[in-house]
């Protein structure tokens, strides 16, 4: 069985369904058995879906301009993500 810390790190760094099958199976079992990891997994999935949905709407141009990030903020986020990799 893998530890909660390993599950949390994997969920934070990767999309669950993009992980190789040999890493998904033990995580799936752990998430189903551990209440805290199950709740965390649900939150991560919801957040990923929300971001994806927002980005799709932003690209389509149907997001209120008040909610757009400045180019500077976008660059800071991109830089932070590059440092994570």
Protein Blocks (a to p, Z undefined) as FASTA:
>chain_A
ZZfklmmmmmmmpcfklpcfklmmmmmmmmmmmmklmmmmmmmmmmmmmmmmmmmmmmno
pacfklpccfklmmmmmmmmmmmZZ
